[in-house]
């Protein structure tokens, strides 16, 4: 790399949402810029009028803000090379197209859609490897072209691909990739509506915005020879290219909406942490030599390099994302989780409960190893927010014994004598009852758990009882004693009948 500070860009076409592949491209550009003291630019490639989606740009910027990939220049953050919306740069593209025409590197083409379709069909029938424009309009005389233009005949501008050496891409990820010129079509540069195509606008902007490294998805690799020809025609120095591997579904097909979510906002809505998403997408096509898996953004900035981006397609594995999410959640400050949990509660059916922070913090601590998402603090342990409305029959079948009622009654009697029992007090009392009844503690633990939570799994039973508190535990056990014996009776009956 030259000692010039890198300038990189994320150049999405606003299609309505940020694709996870786009997030990866943005992230790698961001990391590369931050690591090397460079600038990260956001450029909106919005020249395709047919694909205009209301609100798409705001949504995109909001999503980038949410994950914390702050750009140095771009919409609402003008630098010296703006505007950063391509739709506001039309004159620039027009001027550059004219420059190419003047030098014979581009030409106006007046062919009708009918002719082009016919040509394509003819070439297909002749089984040509690739349908290409036949350069008919390149050979129009100056006068003919002028006449057509004055008559206002609809036209486009095409790149004039001339014969010559193979076009070579020296790509950081893919190494050397070579294209023969005969596979490169006389690409459209300006469309009939006067708007530039992706190719022209992208190259002109990358040059004018001083982009040093073009880091983008592999799907753009076949466009790169066209871009190189454009750089050559303008006499501009090439940027360094790095094409990132494709993202694949588990069956190695291209990542698609049909097999799962692809919009970052969908993952956000499902409760994934931004740290986890960034960590996960960072690993889609890149790894450290030690194959580490857990990173925060600062680690990534420190460790990222384009040289360690892989060629092979990267499988999008949601189970891994879940695992990473759980890891990030566990490493968070409890106070941060508390705030997130309060937000989740405010959106849940428990929104009217008045719960003390201390209470929620105890739940957070007790459930930490049992949740991957903040909302699982609610979904996996609703018993902290409401009394059980039912009792798990498989647990009753297995764990509720003839002496359960008696043992639980003894237990609540003991509890009722305690003043503000600690977690240890709950344990000591339970063990005393077990000792007096000459049975194992499990004989009380399991019935106590199902009676107070309705289910057979959860945090440690003494955590559960302590968090619920003495009074609540006594109420719940009393309630359960009115219901569970009948359930057990019914189960026994059913067993006899079968
Ligand atoms: N507008 C293109 C896209 O939507 C940009 C590709 C590139 O980075 O050159 O991804």
Boltz pocket constraint, residues with backbone or C-beta under 6 A from the ligand:
constraints:
  - pocket:
      binder: B
      contacts: [[A, 9], [A, 10], [A, 11], [A, 12], [A, 13], [A, 45], [A, 198], [A, 202], [A, 215], [A, 216], [A, 217], [A, 220]]
      max_distance: 6.0
